[in-house]
Amino acid sequence: MGLFAHGLLGSALGSGWRAKPLLLGSAASSLAGHAGPRPRRVAFSAGSMAPPPRVRFSPAVRSLFDKPLAISVEALRPQQAVTLRASLEDEAGEVFESRAFYRADDEGRLDLSRSPALESSGGGSFSGLEPMGLLWSLAPRKPFRRLVKRDVQRPFLLEVEVLDGHGDPRSASLLAKGVHERVFLPEGVRRIPVREGRVRATLFLPPGDGPFPGIIDLYGTGGGLPEYRASLLSGYGFAMLALAYYKYEDLPKEMKEFHLEYFEEALHYMLKHPKVKGPGIGLLGHSKAVDLCFAMASFLKGITVTVSINGSLANVAATLRYKDIAIPPLGTDVKRLKIDKKTGIADIIDVLDNPFEHPGHPSLIPLEKAEGHFLFIVGKDDHNWKSEFLAAEASKYLQAHGREKPQIICYPGAGHYIEPPYLPMCPASMHLLVGMPVTWGGEPRAHAAAQVDAWQQIQAFFHKHLIGEPGKRKNKL
């Protein structure tokens, strides 16, 4: 994620600059306009022969967030036109919404796995046969918010409303409503806070005695301790260590300088843990965290496999130190930043220098020293930086140094935040280091499909190289 030193952009743009709030996309803008009074409910008399419409989920009460959820509506009128509206609220009180237009079948039933959402001038979030569309198309009611899970021990409550007709939802009658729990902590997975030496992390252990293949999970410049990816992956048999490295408890507050010894301590914790299967550990990183993972693989022993999600082989944003080695951050040029005058959203894709422009760039991580296997997950429409180019150049770099060609999977239409399945794409949000909203790229439908496939590819790659199981999957996209 992060590209800039503090203060660099502010001085370049001046103190008078203000971002102009804008809900991105037709779905987001139309939903924002419909926030307000809830629709009235249709009353059914005691003597009515017809049962009231009802929403059904399968699984009925709760499901893991990365699993499909079947949604249907029963007891509608034959061929009745309805609007389905989904919403959930995160821990910060931010509301995310989506809606789509449907028509019941001749028996008054609506099954999202068989019934396509209809095109409409009313501003639906999606159209076509998309059984999970109500989830992957969720958009923030306020601009520049990204849906993340801060507390994996509490589920998201997904509310699905059925409104009569395809008109203005503010005046539509509420026919039925259902609530479903979307869970991030799989059944039987143990969540263990880790405060060992300097290490600040959370360990997730699958059910059973183990030992389990171990993976260290790192996120980008948002800081803190995101746990949701690690908790979900633990449900597939991995011992997952979600590792914080800044903006958390007594860790560094700013992204200025990192010491690899901290990450080495976390690696040793995993290698020595009785529930973690040796002899090697896997690394999973996104954005800024990828160059930290590459540095760990290059300088530290005991790493078998590394997975990069939209990352860079060059060190970015902060100086990285290990013993007497110092790797400077890759240079940037704010003159290459583009700002949309209508929205106030910045495009930072060209701001970073090209680390492969000249041989021996000082910011490059010496990945030729690493042992193990590499998978690059790439969003071809990533606007944080040129992920496809960076992955291709990293592959050339490794092969030029006599290393095997890494696996690269590119997803057309996918943006920067390739997350676990069914988390909605974030088109733009505030960049902590830039100090303004930036576009992350991506097209919602393609991005959603990429997340489903990438999730399977990541698991298969780790299973293959940490356990030895034949886990190679054919890319479906």
DANORBEL-V251916 format. One line per field, one symbol per residue. ss: DSSP state (h for helix, s for strand, l for the rest). phi: phi as a letter, one per 40 degrees, with the letter a starting at -180 (. if undefined). burial: b if it has 24 or more other C-alpha atoms within 12 Angstrom, else e. Layout:
BEGIN
ss=???
phi=???
burial=???
END
This chain:
BEGIN
ss=lllllllhhhhhhlllllllllllhhhhhhhhhlllllllsllllllllllllssssslllssslllllsssssllllllssssssssslllllsssssssssllllllsslllllsslllllllllsllllhhhhllsslllllllllllllllssssssssslllllllllssssssssssllllllsssssssllsssssssllllllssssssslllllllllhhhhhhhlllsssssslllllllllllllssshhhhhhhhhhhhhlllssssssssssslhhhhhhhhhhhhlllsssssssllllsllllssssllsssllllslhhhlssllllllssllllslllllllllllsllhhhlllssssssslllllllhhhhhhhhhhhhhhllllllsssssllllllllllllllllssssllllssssllllhhhhhhhhhhhhhhhhhhhhhhhhllllllllll
phi=.cbbccgccdcccgcccbcccaccgccccccdcbcidccccccbccccccccdacbbadcbaacccbcbcbabbgccdgccbbbbbaabcccgcbbbaaabbbcccbgbbbccbbccccaccgccaagcbdbdccccdbccbcgbbcbbcbccbccccbbbbbcgbccccbccccaabbbcbbbbccgccbbcbbbgccbabbbbcchcgcbcbbcbbbcccggbcbccccccccbgbcbbcbcaafafccdcbcbabbcdcccccccdccccccbcccbbcbbbbgdcccccccdccbbchbcabbbbfbbcccbgacbbafcbbbccccbbccccbbcccbgccbbcbcccccbcbcgccccccccccbhbbbbcbccbcbcaccccccccccccccccgcccccbbbbcgcccccbddgcccccaacccccgacbcbghbdccccccccccdcccccccdccbbgccbcbcccc
burial=bbbbbeeebeeeeeeeeebebbbbbebbbbbbebbeeebeeeeeeeeeeeebbbbbbbeeebbbbbbbbbbbbbbbbeebbbbbbbbbbbeeeebbbbbbbbbbbeebbbbbeebbbbebebbbbbbeebbbbbbbbbbbbbbbbbbbbbebbebbbbbbbbbbbbbbbbebbbbbbbbbbbbbbbeebbbeeeeeebbbbbbbbbeeeebbbbbbbbbbbbbbbbbbbbbbbbbbbbbbbbbbbbeeeebeebbbbbbbbbbbbbbbbbbebebbbbbbbbbbbbbbbbbbbbbbbbbbbbbbbbbbbbbbbbbbbbbbbbeeeebbbbbbebeebebeeebbbbbbbbbbbbbbeeeeebbbbbbbebbbbbbbbbbbbbbbbbbbbbbbbbbebbeeeeeeebbbbbbbbbbbbbbbbbbbbbbbbbbbbbbbbbbbbbbbbbbbbbbbbbbbbbbbbbbbbbbeeeeeeeeee
END
